[in-house]
């Protein structure tokens, strides 16, 4: 793709993404504003909240901007966001950006470990199953993958906790570091295995099946039949017509997995007490911490937009037909 066309495509995607972020955050803000309950509940304990006078409560609401109309509060928050200010957490009174930055590294560790599980095990396993389609191993593995895909991730997490941590004592039950402090990456590895496996099992089952089916379609195509008739070895046919063509749809899906690694980790991080973005989001929703919820919404929406753009670029790179189609659109 020519640089001018690439810049035009990028600008168009950025404009669409900006409209998407505005729409998502506006809807989120309106929903949070309409929730029942006292927004001051997250700021003060119940005994202090009951002791506040009417004037003190009014002053507190004015400091938080709760005395203004909803749309005016949203416009004020959006204006600060354009300046790089996510606001302050109602619950901790710390900047939202600081809260997110503190939780970012644990989520990256968990997401990278889960993604490695999917790409390093799921994709090769899917291609092997495509090579042995119809065999007993293919039938048994496909059935197991279907069961893993159907099981809720939180149920799998609880079962694995009871087996591997409580009953057998092979892995830590929860947390990210031992009680003595942070021992480094290798010391945190035992704490990472269970949550990463629970987060990646659902994706592993889906991507393995997807890699198997796309590769199977390729090696059963007319092009593969013609390649065999020309004398190409089966391994070369599998690589050329099975593995490589299946990377195009897989690249699209892997790009879209970015936001799901954050949203999908909400339950897993909560169950394993993992101090990441998912747990931060869960705590913010429970305490009606609007600035943190909105900050996380911006991040998730941005990851979705970036993942979609990355998927399109990867697909265009791997498949010249799509590249020519996008150039024709421009």
N, C-alpha and C positions, 0 to 999 in steps of 0.2 A: 504494500500500500504506500502511495506517495506521501511525503511529509505533510503537504498541504491538506490532503484528504484526511490524513490521520488527525491533524489538529482540528479540522472541521467536525469530525466524528466525536472527538474528545470534548469539544465545547458543547456540542449538542447533548451529549450524555450528562455533562456537568449541569447544564441548564435544567434538564429533566430531573436529575437527582436533587437539585435545590428545591424544585417545586414539590418533589416527593417528601423531602425532609420537613418542609413547612406544613404540608398537609398532615403528616403523621404526628408531628409534635403538637399541632393545633388540636387534633382530635384527642390525643393523650391528655393535654391540658384540660380540655373541656370535660372529659370523663372524670379526671381526678377532682375537678372542682365540684362536680355533682355527686360525689360519693357522700353517703351519710356519715355523720360523726363530726367531732371537733378537730379541725386542723391543728390546734394547739396541743393536742394530746401527745404528739411526738416530741414536743419541745420541753415540756415540764412534767415531772412525776405527778401522779394522781393526788398525793397529799398537798404538794405545792400548788397544783392547779386549782384545787378546791379552796385554798387559802387566798388566792388572788382576788383583789377587789374588782369592781366593775371598771374603774378607771385604769387599773393596771392591765386588765385584759384588753381594753380598748387600745391602750398604748402599745401593747405587744402585737396586736393585730395590725396596727398602723406601721410598726417597724417591719413586719413581714409583708406588707402590701395587701393584706386580706380585706382591707376596707375599700378597696378599689373594685370596679367592675372586672369581670373575668377577662374580657378581651383587652382591656387596658393593661392588666397584669401580664397577659401573654405578650403584648407588644413591647412592654418594658423588658421582659426576659429575652425576647428575640433580639432587641437592640443591644443588650449586653452580650448576647452570644456572638453577634457579628464582631464585637470587639475582643473576642476570645475569653469572655467571662461567663462561666457556666453557673455562676451564683454560689451560694453557700448552702451546705446541708442543714436542713432544719433540725435534724437529730443530733449531729456532732458539732455544728457551727463551724466546721472547717470548709475550705473551698471544695466544690464538687470535683474540680480538676485534680486536686490533691488526693481526694478519696479514690478517684478512678485510677490515678497513677500508682497508688499504693497497691491496688488490687490487680493491676494489669499483668505483672510478671507471673503470679501463680496461674492466671488463666491462660497465658501464653504457653507455659509449661504443660498444662493439661491438654490444651488444644493441639500442640505439636505432637505430643505423645499419642493422642488419639488419631491424628492424621497419619502419623507414621504406621500405626497399626493397620489403618485402612489401605494405604498405598503399598506397603511392603509385604503385607500378607494377603489382603483381599484381592488385589488385582492379579498377582501371579496365580493365586488359587483359582480364580475365575477362568483364567486362560488354560490352566491344566484341566479343569473340569470340561471346558469346551473341547479340548483334545480327546477326552475320554467320555464324550457325551453318550448316554445310553447305558453305561456300565453300572455295576452295582455301587461302586464308589461314588459315581456321579449322583445316583438316585439317593443314596444315604446322606451324602453331604448336602445336596440341595434341600432335602427334607429338614435336616438340622438347621440350615440357614433360614428356612422359612419359619421354623419355630422361634429362632432367635430374633427374627425381624418382628414377629407378632408379640413377643413378650415385652411388657412395659419395662423401661430402663430402671425405674425406681424399684420395681419388684426384683429384678436381677441384682441390683445393688444390695438390697437387704439380704437376699439369699446368699450372695457371695460373702457379705460381711459375716453372717452367721457361720458359714462353713470355713472360710479361709482365715478369718480373724478370731472369732470367738471359740469355735470348736477345735480347730487345728492349730491356731496360733502361728500361722505361717507369715501373715502380713499384719501391719498395724490396722486398727479398727477405724480410726479417723485422724484428721489433722494433716498438716503438711510437714512439720518438723518434729523431732523428738523433744521431750520436756527440757533437756539440757541446753537447747538453743539450736541455731541453724548450723548443721555440719557440712553444708555444701551440697552440690547436686547429687553426688553419689550417696551421701547420707540421706537425702530426701527421696531417693529412688524407690525404696520399699513403700513409702507413703503414696507414691505416684501410681503404682501398678494397678491397684484396685479401681480408683476413680477413672483412670484413663481407659481401662478395659471396659468398665460399665458404660462410659460415654461413647466408646468406639464400637461396641458390639452391634448396635443397631445399624450404624453406618457400614460396618464390615459386612453384615449380611446383605444389605442392599447393593453395595458396590460389587461384591463378589458375584451375585446373581446377574447384575447388569453387565459386568465384564464377560461373564460366561455367555450370555445370550447374544451380545453384540459380536463377540469373536466367533461364535457358532454360526451366525448369519454370514459372516465373511468367508469362512472356510467352506461353507456349503453353497456359495454363490457361483454364478457362471464363470466369473473371472478365475476363481480358484480351480474350477474344473478344467478350464483351458490351460492353466499353468501346470496342472498335473499331466495333462495330455502332452505338453511340450517337454516333459521330463524333469521338471523341477522337483527337488526333494521335498518331502512332507514338512520338514522343519522350516524350510524357506517359504513354503506356501503358508504355513501357520503364521510366520512372522510378517509376511507381506500382506496377506489378505485377512488375517485374523486379528493379530495384536495391533498392528499399526492403524488400521481403520477404526478399531474400537477406542483408540485414544481420543478421537475427536469428540464424541459425546461424553466420554469420561472426563475430559478436560473441562467441558462445560459444567458438569455436575460438581467437580471438585472445586471450581471457582465459586459456586453457589453454596458450598459447605461452610464458607467462612462465617457468615452470621449464625448458622445453626450451631456452631461450636460454642458460641456465647449463650444463645438462648437455650440450647439443649443442655447446657451445664448448670442451669439454675437448680434443678432437682438434685443432680449429682453432687454439686458443691455444697448444697444444704445438708444432704444425707451424710457426707463425709467431712463436714465442717471445714471445707477447703476455702481459704480466704481469698476468693477470686471475685470477678465481676458478677458472675451469676448469683452468688450469695449476697453481694452488695445490692443487686437489683431486687432480690427477694425481700431483704430487710427493708429496703426503701419503700416498696409497695405496701408492706404490712404497716409501716409507721407513717404512711402518707407523706413521705419526704419528697415533695414535688420536684425540687431542683435536681435531686439525684436521679429520680425516675426519668425526667426529661433529658438529662445528660446521657443516661444509658440508652434512651430511645434514639438520640442523635447518633450515638456510636453504632448501634445495631443497624439503623437505616443507612448510615454511611458504609458499613461493611457490606450490606446487601448491594448497594450501588457499585462499590468497588469490585465486589465479587462478580457481578454481572458483566462489568467492563472487562475484567481479566478473563472471564470465560469466553467472551466474544473475541478477544485478541488471541487467545490460545487456539480457539477453533479456526480463526482465520489463518493463523500460522501453520497449523497442521493440515488444513484442508484448503487448497487453492480455489476450489469452487466457491466456498463461502467468501473468500477474499475478493474474488471477482464480483460476487453478488453485492457485497457491501460497497465496492467502488462504483457499481452501477447505481446504487441508491443515492450516492453523493453526486 
